[in-house]
Amino acid sequence: MMKNLKNSEHYTWGNNCDGWHLLKSDSLSVIQERMPPGTSEQLHFHEKAQQVFYILSGVATFEVDENILKVNAGESLNIPKGQKHRIINNEKTDLSFLVVSEPKSHGDRVNL
């Protein structure tokens, strides 16, 4: 089935952030997310899931194990299972990205 933002399951999180499930299975999850300027998620880790964040537009700031990394559009960042992380939009425009989790990360999140 062809998936896009119009026919995918939508959810909101944080402070007015959006997510769309492009693929939702127990073994693999692909989500497109949008974060408005000045938003961030809580520092956390996943016990089982590794994740890849691919930036579609904007610039993402990541806190990863107390290091700050900037990831630009067209770049990706892999987060191994167990690694503390969070994504932040410090820019003046929306941040849009894909997050690919293997296995799925929903239900496998430990907030810090």
C-alpha positions as a Python dict, from the first residue, in 0.01 Angstrom:
ca = {
    (1, 'M'): (0, 0, 0),
    (2, 'M'): (120, 348, -85),
    (3, 'K'): (155, 561, 228),
    (4, 'N'): (165, 937, 268),
    (5, 'L'): (80, 1190, 537),
    (6, 'K'): (-287, 1198, 431),
    (7, 'N'): (-354, 823, 466),
    (8, 'S'): (-119, 736, 754),
    (9, 'E'): (-210, 707, 1121),
    (10, 'H'): (-139, 1047, 1281),
    (11, 'Y'): (-55, 1131, 1641),
    (12, 'T'): (64, 1435, 1833),
    (13, 'W'): (333, 1448, 2098),
    (14, 'G'): (519, 1703, 2309),
    (15, 'N'): (439, 2066, 2240),
    (16, 'N'): (243, 2060, 1913),
    (17, 'C'): (466, 1802, 1737),
    (18, 'D'): (323, 1560, 1480),
    (19, 'G'): (396, 1202, 1382),
    (20, 'W'): (270, 981, 1100),
    (21, 'H'): (314, 601, 1099),
    (22, 'L'): (434, 512, 749),
    (23, 'L'): (508, 153, 858),
    (24, 'K'): (394, 8, 1188),
    (25, 'S'): (495, -348, 1271),
    (26, 'D'): (650, -520, 1571),
    (27, 'S'): (984, -567, 1393),
    (28, 'L'): (1014, -232, 1213),
    (29, 'S'): (868, 116, 1250),
    (30, 'V'): (898, 407, 1006),
    (31, 'I'): (756, 740, 1122),
    (32, 'Q'): (767, 1086, 970),
    (33, 'E'): (768, 1357, 1235),
    (34, 'R'): (739, 1735, 1240),
    (35, 'M'): (868, 1957, 1521),
    (36, 'P'): (788, 2331, 1532),
    (37, 'P'): (1063, 2578, 1625),
    (38, 'G'): (1170, 2572, 1990),
    (39, 'T'): (1045, 2220, 2067),
    (40, 'S'): (1228, 1917, 2205),
    (41, 'E'): (1162, 1573, 2338),
    (42, 'Q'): (1255, 1438, 2680),
    (43, 'L'): (1592, 1269, 2725),
    (44, 'H'): (1538, 892, 2706),
    (45, 'F'): (1672, 560, 2580),
    (46, 'H'): (1533, 239, 2434),
    (47, 'E'): (1617, -98, 2585),
    (48, 'K'): (1559, -301, 2265),
    (49, 'A'): (1527, -65, 1968),
    (50, 'Q'): (1797, 99, 1763),
    (51, 'Q'): (1691, 407, 1568),
    (52, 'V'): (1797, 598, 1259),
    (53, 'F'): (1692, 961, 1225),
    (54, 'Y'): (1699, 1097, 867),
    (55, 'I'): (1648, 1474, 841),
    (56, 'L'): (1416, 1576, 557),
    (57, 'S'): (1417, 1953, 620),
    (58, 'G'): (1558, 2187, 881),
    (59, 'V'): (1846, 2127, 1121),
    (60, 'A'): (1814, 1885, 1414),
    (61, 'T'): (2011, 1924, 1733),
    (62, 'F'): (2064, 1596, 1915),
    (63, 'E'): (2178, 1541, 2271),
    (64, 'V'): (2344, 1199, 2269),
    (65, 'D'): (2515, 1077, 2587),
    (66, 'E'): (2583, 1440, 2693),
    (67, 'N'): (2725, 1535, 2349),
    (68, 'I'): (2553, 1791, 2124),
    (69, 'L'): (2536, 1707, 1751),
    (70, 'K'): (2384, 1904, 1462),
    (71, 'V'): (2232, 1700, 1178),
    (72, 'N'): (2135, 1878, 856),
    (73, 'A'): (1876, 1796, 590),
    (74, 'G'): (1998, 1499, 386),
    (75, 'E'): (2196, 1355, 678),
    (76, 'S'): (2117, 1075, 922),
    (77, 'L'): (2215, 969, 1272),
    (78, 'N'): (2205, 616, 1417),
    (79, 'I'): (2120, 573, 1786),
    (80, 'P'): (2208, 224, 1918),
    (81, 'K'): (1984, 63, 2178),
    (82, 'G'): (2058, 182, 2531),
    (83, 'Q'): (2206, 517, 2422),
    (84, 'K'): (2056, 824, 2594),
    (85, 'H'): (1927, 1077, 2342),
    (86, 'R'): (1678, 1346, 2253),
    (87, 'I'): (1606, 1560, 1947),
    (88, 'I'): (1568, 1938, 1966),
    (89, 'N'): (1458, 2200, 1712),
    (90, 'N'): (1656, 2515, 1799),
    (91, 'E'): (1590, 2669, 1457),
    (92, 'K'): (1327, 2921, 1339),
    (93, 'T'): (1162, 2681, 1094),
    (94, 'D'): (987, 2344, 1125),
    (95, 'L'): (1203, 2033, 1149),
    (96, 'S'): (1085, 1733, 946),
    (97, 'F'): (1247, 1390, 969),
    (98, 'L'): (1204, 1015, 942),
    (99, 'V'): (1269, 794, 1243),
    (100, 'V'): (1324, 428, 1165),
    (101, 'S'): (1318, 192, 1465),
    (102, 'E'): (1416, -175, 1469),
    (103, 'P'): (1230, -331, 1641),
    (104, 'K'): (950, -81, 1707),
    (105, 'S'): (1030, 172, 1980),
    (106, 'H'): (676, 235, 2108),
    (107, 'G'): (650, 66, 2448),
    (108, 'D'): (1031, 45, 2468),
    (109, 'R'): (1111, 394, 2594),
    (110, 'V'): (1266, 480, 2931),
    (111, 'N'): (1237, 853, 3011),
    (112, 'L'): (1514, 1011, 3215),
}
